[in-house]
Amino acid sequence: MTEQLVRSAPPLGDQDAVCDFLCGSGAAGVAFREAYPDVPITFVDSSTERLREVRRRVSTKQAEGSPVWRRVREDGDKAALSSTSTTSSSSPMQMQISFEEGAPVHLHEYAFEYDSPTAIPHAPFDLIIAQLALHVIVGHEHETEGGSEGAVPRYLTVMRYLWRHLKPGGHLLIADHVGCLPCGQQMALLAEGGMFEDVDVAWREGAFFVIGGRKSVSGGATPTWHTAHGIDMNELDKDKLS
């Protein structure tokens, strides 16, 4: 699925920026950096341990000798990313890794919360990728409680939130499975109220799929869909996204 996700991306250049949203072990973001080494990538996840896995992936790639992974400097909270670290801090962990060639990557500890959404670091982006992320945020318990309809407002909230973090004309790509909501319904939610244009499925095999859409070029218009999950996502501080 990761390979199909990378192939589904629009053309990217060194003026673009990518976010691997709730990156997990970083498989998707690392694959994107190999395909687009000149594009800066921000990895965000709520788990420091997951971010350690991203760092280990980078170290493994470096050991393989590829020029695009030759690390030259790490800036930020190195102690928190140590595999032996037992330190805890009230401040989210963050790090930048620079390389001999290509753009840096950023690692940020970040948790999405429905009741108090905050801006993703380094936003806005030209591309946000979410591999096996949305169904985790939504939670299978909401499908169990209300059928597929129980998951709909939560999906809308997350999609609207990610829409806010894209530049006009930016793309959102979702690689996931139908555990909480069928692929077709997720595509319909992306298109609801004009939130995303050119919504399509790029790949599907069994329960797994890659879908995506493009934020309208005007970008400033507010989609006309209802407030999801009781949260007015229109009130997100735009100043935090610059």
Backbone torsions as a table, in degrees:
resi	resn	phi	psi	omega
1	MET	NA	-34.4	179.4
2	THR	-61.2	-43.1	179.8
3	GLU	-61.3	-42.3	179.7
4	GLN	-66.6	-34.3	177.8
5	LEU	-62.9	-46.2	179.5
6	VAL	-62.9	-42.5	-179.3
7	ARG	-66.2	-23.1	-177.7
8	SER	-83.6	-8.4	-175.3
9	ALA	-71.9	149.8	173.1
10	PRO	-71.3	166.4	176.2
11	PRO	-58.0	137.0	-178.7
12	LEU	-125.1	141.4	177.6
13	GLY	-125.2	-179.6	-174.1
14	ASP	-71.8	-5.9	175.3
15	GLN	-94.4	-1.5	-178.9
16	ASP	-94.9	168.2	179.0
17	ALA	-143.0	142.4	-175.9
18	VAL	-122.0	144.1	172.7
19	CYS	-120.9	128.2	171.3
20	ASP	-95.7	98.4	-171.5
21	PHE	-80.6	124.2	-173.4
22	LEU	49.8	66.7	-165.4
23	CYS	-70.2	-17.6	-175.2
24	GLY	61.9	-128.4	-180.0
25	SER	-82.1	-1.3	174.3
26	GLY	85.9	15.2	-177.1
27	ALA	-58.0	-43.9	-177.1
28	ALA	-69.5	-47.8	-178.3
29	GLY	-63.5	-38.9	178.1
30	VAL	-64.9	-40.6	177.6
31	ALA	-62.9	-37.3	178.3
32	PHE	-68.0	-37.5	179.7
33	ARG	-67.5	-33.9	176.4
34	GLU	-66.5	-36.7	179.9
35	ALA	-77.9	-32.4	-176.3
36	TYR	-134.1	72.0	-174.7
37	PRO	-65.2	-18.4	-178.9
38	ASP	-89.4	1.3	-177.7
39	VAL	-103.2	121.7	177.4
40	PRO	-66.2	139.1	-177.8
41	ILE	-125.3	133.5	176.7
42	THR	-108.2	120.6	175.9
43	PHE	-96.9	125.9	176.8
44	VAL	-127.5	137.4	176.6
45	ASP	-158.1	154.7	-179.4
46	SER	-80.6	-11.4	-174.9
47	SER	-107.1	121.4	174.4
48	THR	-61.8	-36.7	179.7
49	GLU	-62.4	-38.8	176.4
50	ARG	-64.0	-41.0	178.2
51	LEU	-66.3	-32.2	172.5
52	ARG	-61.0	-38.5	177.9
53	GLU	-64.3	-38.5	176.0
54	VAL	-60.9	-45.8	-179.8
55	ARG	-61.9	-39.0	177.6
56	ARG	-65.3	-37.5	176.2
57	ARG	-59.9	-44.1	178.9
58	VAL	-61.8	-43.4	179.9
59	SER	-63.2	-38.7	178.1
60	THR	-64.0	-43.8	177.9
61	LYS	-62.2	-39.4	178.3
62	GLN	-61.8	-41.1	-179.4
63	ALA	-66.3	-24.9	178.8
64	GLU	-74.6	-13.5	171.2
65	GLY	91.7	7.0	179.2
66	SER	-68.3	133.4	-177.9
67	PRO	-58.5	-34.0	-176.3
68	VAL	-72.3	-8.1	179.3
69	TRP	-112.4	9.4	178.3
70	ARG	-71.6	106.9	-175.5
71	ARG	-80.3	137.4	179.1
72	VAL	-116.4	-24.1	-176.5
73	ARG	-161.1	144.8	171.1
74	GLU	-123.2	128.9	178.0
75	ASP	-123.3	133.9	178.0
76	GLY	128.5	-153.5	-172.2
77	ASP	-84.5	76.5	-178.6
78	LYS	-66.6	-34.9	-177.1
79	ALA	-62.0	-40.8	-178.6
80	ALA	-65.6	-27.4	-179.0
81	LEU	-91.1	-1.6	176.3
82	SER	-67.4	137.1	-179.4
83	SER	-65.9	-16.9	179.8
84	THR	-104.1	4.6	-175.4
85	SER	-68.9	136.3	173.2
86	THR	-120.3	10.0	-177.7
87	THR	-76.7	149.0	173.9
88	SER	-130.7	147.7	-176.6
89	SER	-141.0	150.2	176.8
90	SER	-75.1	-16.0	179.9
91	SER	-93.0	138.5	177.8
92	PRO	-61.8	142.3	177.8
93	MET	-69.8	141.9	174.8
94	GLN	-149.6	149.6	-179.3
95	MET	-155.7	147.4	170.3
96	GLN	-119.1	131.6	176.5
97	ILE	-112.7	122.1	-179.8
98	SER	-104.1	154.2	-175.0
99	PHE	-129.6	162.2	177.1
100	GLU	-61.5	-38.3	-179.9
101	GLU	-125.8	145.6	174.5
102	GLY	83.6	-175.0	-174.8
103	ALA	-85.2	159.7	177.3
104	PRO	-76.1	167.2	169.9
105	VAL	-118.0	149.2	-179.0
106	HIS	-118.8	135.9	176.5
107	LEU	-116.1	126.3	-177.9
108	HIS	-135.6	130.1	170.3
109	GLU	-77.0	123.4	-172.1
110	TYR	-155.0	133.8	179.7
111	ALA	-121.1	127.2	174.5
112	PHE	-80.5	128.2	178.1
113	GLU	-127.6	126.8	-177.4
114	TYR	-60.1	-37.9	-172.8
115	ASP	-82.7	-18.7	-179.5
116	SER	-147.7	67.5	-178.2
117	PRO	-66.2	135.8	177.2
118	THR	-120.1	164.0	-176.2
119	ALA	-71.9	143.3	175.1
120	ILE	-74.6	134.0	178.4
121	PRO	-56.9	142.5	176.1
122	HIS	73.3	6.8	175.2
123	ALA	-69.7	157.3	5.6
124	PRO	-86.2	162.7	-175.1
125	PHE	-117.9	158.9	173.1
126	ASP	-86.4	-25.3	179.2
127	LEU	-147.9	130.6	170.5
128	ILE	-115.6	127.8	176.0
129	ILE	-111.5	141.6	-179.9
130	ALA	-137.1	97.5	-177.9
131	GLN	-102.3	119.1	-179.9
132	LEU	52.6	41.5	-176.3
133	ALA	-113.8	-46.7	-171.0
134	LEU	-64.5	-39.5	-179.0
135	HIS	-66.8	-26.4	177.1
136	VAL	-70.5	-43.3	179.7
137	ILE	-64.9	-45.6	-177.4
138	VAL	-64.3	-45.9	177.9
139	GLY	86.4	128.5	-178.7
140	HIS	-63.8	-23.2	-178.2
141	GLU	-63.3	-27.1	-179.2
142	HIS	-76.3	-31.1	173.5
143	GLU	-68.4	-40.1	-179.1
144	THR	-65.5	-39.1	-176.4
145	GLU	-72.5	-37.9	-173.7
146	GLY	-130.6	21.5	-172.7
147	GLY	64.1	-163.3	-180.0
148	SER	-62.3	-28.5	-179.8
149	GLU	-65.3	-26.0	178.8
150	GLY	-67.7	-23.5	-179.3
151	ALA	-90.2	-20.5	-172.6
152	VAL	-57.0	-52.2	-177.4
153	PRO	-63.0	-30.2	179.0
154	ARG	-72.7	-40.2	174.7
155	TYR	-61.3	-43.6	179.7
156	LEU	-60.0	-41.7	180.0
157	THR	-60.6	-46.8	-178.2
158	VAL	-67.1	-44.5	-179.8
159	MET	-62.3	-42.0	178.8
160	ARG	-64.6	-39.1	178.7
161	TYR	-61.9	-45.8	179.6
162	LEU	-68.0	-35.4	175.6
163	TRP	-55.2	-41.1	-179.6
164	ARG	-63.9	-23.7	-175.5
165	HIS	-96.3	7.1	178.2
166	LEU	-102.7	146.0	170.6
167	LYS	-70.4	158.2	172.8
168	PRO	-54.8	129.8	-177.1
169	GLY	85.2	-2.3	178.4
170	GLY	-72.2	163.7	-174.8
171	HIS	-118.1	147.4	169.7
172	LEU	-115.9	127.4	175.5
173	LEU	-118.8	128.7	-179.1
174	ILE	-117.5	120.8	174.0
175	ALA	-113.3	115.5	-171.7
176	ASP	-157.8	-166.3	174.7
177	HIS	-131.8	173.2	-170.6
178	VAL	-88.7	24.6	-175.8
179	GLY	-58.1	-38.7	-177.5
180	CYS	-106.9	-29.2	-176.1
181	LEU	-156.2	134.8	-179.7
182	PRO	-57.7	152.9	-178.6
183	CYS	-55.3	-46.7	-178.1
184	GLY	-60.7	-38.5	178.7
185	GLN	-68.2	-37.7	177.9
186	GLN	-65.1	-38.5	176.7
187	MET	-64.0	-40.2	178.7
188	ALA	-63.3	-37.1	178.8
189	LEU	-67.7	-38.0	177.1
190	LEU	-59.2	-37.4	-176.3
191	ALA	-86.6	-10.0	-173.6
192	GLU	-60.5	131.6	176.1
193	GLY	65.7	16.8	-179.2
194	GLY	76.8	20.5	-178.2
195	MET	-62.3	-48.8	176.9
196	PHE	-127.7	147.2	176.2
197	GLU	-107.2	166.5	177.0
198	ASP	52.4	37.5	179.4
199	VAL	-68.1	131.8	-175.8
200	ASP	-155.5	164.6	172.7
201	VAL	-101.8	124.6	-177.3
202	ALA	-91.0	-26.1	-177.3
203	TRP	-163.8	144.7	174.5
204	ARG	-152.9	138.2	175.7
205	GLU	-148.7	112.7	-176.6
206	GLY	62.2	-127.3	-178.7
207	ALA	-85.3	-5.6	-174.3
208	PHE	-101.4	150.4	-175.5
209	PHE	-157.8	162.5	168.2
210	VAL	-126.2	119.8	177.6
211	ILE	-127.3	165.4	179.2
212	GLY	-172.5	176.2	178.3
213	GLY	-161.5	171.3	-176.8
214	ARG	-116.1	132.5	174.0
215	LYS	-68.3	137.8	-177.1
216	SER	-56.5	146.6	-176.6
217	VAL	-62.5	-31.6	177.7
218	SER	-63.7	-39.5	168.8
219	GLY	69.2	-34.1	-175.2
220	GLY	-85.6	-15.2	-178.4
221	ALA	-68.0	144.8	179.6
222	THR	-93.1	121.9	176.7
223	PRO	-55.1	149.4	-171.8
224	THR	-94.2	23.0	-179.5
225	TRP	-86.3	162.2	-175.7
226	HIS	-72.1	160.5	177.0
227	THR	-64.9	125.4	-177.1
228	ALA	-92.6	140.7	172.8
229	HIS	57.7	23.8	177.3
230	GLY	75.6	14.7	-176.4
231	ILE	-118.6	128.3	177.1
232	ASP	-86.6	95.5	-177.0
233	MET	-70.7	-12.0	176.1
234	ASN	-68.1	-16.4	-175.8
235	GLU	-89.3	1.5	176.0
236	LEU	-57.5	137.4	-176.7
237	ASP	-69.0	108.3	-179.6
238	LYS	-62.3	-28.8	-179.4
239	ASP	-62.3	-26.6	-179.3
240	LYS	-76.1	-11.0	-176.2
241	LEU	-99.4	14.3	-179.5
242	SER	-111.6	NA	NA
